[in-house]
Amino acid sequence: MLEIQIPGYKTLQLEHLVLDYNGTLACDGKLLDGVKDRLSALATDLNIYVLTADTFGTVRSQLEGVPCEVSILPPGSQDQGKLAYIQQLGPQETVCIGNGRNDRLMLKEASLGIVVVLGEGAAVETVTAADIVCTSIDTALDLLLNPLRLVATLRS
């Protein structure tokens, strides 16, 4: 568990990290450099879940060896599927990272929502639902690996 006290904001008690795959951890189905190492480091403190439509059919092979649970969502209402997933985990203990319109509900509901803007871009609704906007997945994951960065960004 990660406990992060953010003055003037809230105390985060995070147990779960839920991530979108393509456009967040990967580009065109290929995992981005540095992601495996960062996820492995975070797995010592957080349970990691990847929710995806698996558009390119590569998620399982690309995440092989990464301590995470992969869930492939069926087509249709993926925004509701992702929301239901984090509601089962407990949104108060969950940090979510994504970029697509289908990520907006889980980012808004989570204790901490982070949107990443990579080559695929990010949906405006998702950006406004997030607590933090990052320009790379490395930066987003590093916020959790170096929690004082979260404090600096979110404190009042």
C-alpha positions in Angstrom: 0.0 0.0 0.0 1.1 3.6 -0.7 0.0 6.2 1.8 0.6 9.8 0.6 -0.5 12.8 2.6 -1.1 15.8 0.4 -1.6 19.0 2.4 -4.9 20.8 1.6 -6.0 18.0 -0.7 -6.3 14.5 0.9 -4.5 11.5 2.2 -4.2 8.8 -0.5 -4.2 5.2 0.8 -3.6 3.4 -2.5 -3.7 -0.4 -2.9 -4.6 -0.8 -6.5 -3.2 0.6 -9.8 -5.6 0.2 -12.8 -4.2 1.0 -16.2 -5.5 1.3 -19.8 -3.2 -0.5 -22.3 -3.1 1.0 -25.8 -2.4 4.7 -25.8 -1.4 4.5 -22.1 1.2 1.7 -21.6 1.6 0.9 -25.3 1.6 2.4 -28.8 0.2 0.4 -31.6 0.1 -2.6 -29.3 3.8 -2.5 -28.3 4.7 -1.8 -24.7 6.7 1.4 -24.3 10.3 1.3 -23.1 10.7 1.6 -19.3 7.1 0.4 -18.5 8.0 -3.1 -17.4 10.6 -2.0 -14.9 8.4 0.7 -13.4 5.4 -1.6 -13.1 7.6 -4.3 -11.5 8.8 -1.7 -9.0 5.3 -0.5 -8.2 4.1 -4.1 -7.8 5.9 -4.3 -4.4 3.3 -1.7 -3.0 0.3 -1.9 -5.4 -1.9 -4.6 -7.0 -1.7 -3.9 -10.7 -4.5 -4.4 -13.2 -4.5 -3.7 -16.9 -8.0 -3.2 -18.6 -8.0 -3.3 -22.3 -10.0 -4.0 -25.5 -6.6 -5.4 -26.8 -7.1 -3.8 -30.2 -3.9 -5.2 -31.5 -4.1 -8.6 -29.7 -0.7 -8.2 -28.1 -1.4 -7.3 -24.4 -0.6 -10.7 -22.9 2.6 -11.3 -24.8 3.8 -7.7 -24.2 3.1 -7.9 -20.5 4.7 -11.3 -20.0 6.7 -11.3 -16.8 5.1 -8.2 -15.5 3.3 -8.8 -12.1 -0.1 -7.7 -13.2 -3.6 -9.0 -13.9 -4.9 -8.5 -17.5 -8.6 -8.2 -18.3 -9.7 -8.0 -21.9 -13.0 -6.1 -22.1 -15.7 -7.0 -24.6 -16.7 -4.4 -27.2 -19.4 -1.9 -26.2 -19.8 0.0 -22.9 -16.1 -0.3 -22.0 -16.4 2.9 -20.0 -19.0 1.2 -17.8 -16.9 -2.0 -17.6 -13.9 -0.1 -16.4 -15.9 1.8 -13.9 -17.5 -1.4 -12.6 -14.1 -3.0 -12.3 -12.7 -0.3 -10.0 -15.9 -0.1 -8.0 -15.4 -3.8 -7.2 -11.8 -3.1 -6.1 -12.7 0.0 -4.1 -12.3 3.3 -5.8 -11.0 4.9 -2.5 -7.9 2.7 -2.7 -7.4 2.9 -6.4 -5.3 5.0 -8.7 -6.2 4.9 -12.4 -4.2 5.9 -15.5 -5.6 6.2 -19.0 -6.2 8.4 -22.0 -9.3 7.4 -23.9 -12.9 8.4 -23.6 -13.6 4.9 -22.2 -11.3 5.7 -19.3 -13.0 8.9 -18.1 -15.4 7.3 -15.7 -12.8 5.3 -13.9 -10.4 8.3 -13.6 -13.2 10.4 -12.2 -14.3 7.7 -9.7 -10.8 6.7 -8.5 -9.1 8.3 -5.5 -6.5 9.5 -8.0 -6.9 9.8 -11.7 -4.0 10.4 -14.1 -4.4 11.0 -17.8 -1.5 10.5 -20.2 -1.2 12.3 -23.5 0.9 10.3 -25.9 0.9 9.8 -29.6 -2.7 8.7 -29.6 -3.8 11.9 -27.7 -6.3 12.0 -24.9 -10.1 12.6 -25.0 -11.0 16.0 -23.6 -13.6 14.4 -21.3 -10.9 12.2 -19.8 -8.5 15.1 -19.3 -11.2 17.0 -17.3 -12.0 13.9 -15.3 -8.4 13.4 -14.2 -6.6 14.9 -11.2 -3.2 15.1 -13.1 -2.2 15.3 -16.7 1.2 13.8 -17.8 2.9 13.8 -21.1 4.4 10.3 -20.8 3.6 7.0 -19.0 7.1 7.2 -17.4 6.2 10.5 -15.8 2.8 9.2 -14.6 4.3 6.0 -13.1 7.2 8.0 -11.6 4.7 10.1 -9.7 3.8 6.9 -7.8 7.4 5.8 -7.4 8.4 9.3 -6.1 5.3 10.4 -4.1 6.7 13.8 -3.2 6.1 14.8 -6.8 2.4 14.1 -6.3 2.5 16.3 -3.1 4.2 19.1 -5.1 1.5 19.0 -7.8 -1.7 18.5 -5.8 -1.1 20.4 -2.5 -3.0 23.7 -1.8 
